[in-house]
Amino acid sequence: MAEKIGVVGLRQIEAALFKRWPATQPVTGYLVRKAKSLGIAVPITETVYSLAKGVEYAARLRREAV
């Protein structure tokens, strides 16, 4: 059975992701566009790219709200 992660643990994970996502998004975006132009399916990379965009959007909303 999976362990439950508390709010503090989730905030630590979130902070670590926010530090790494900005560098991830341009690279994954390039890979998705290049693969599409070559007709190659990259579903996992597309998912990572979408998640990176979502994290960046949420961070921007959070900054604007403060």
Order of alpha helices (4+ residues) and beta strands (2+ residues): alpha-alpha
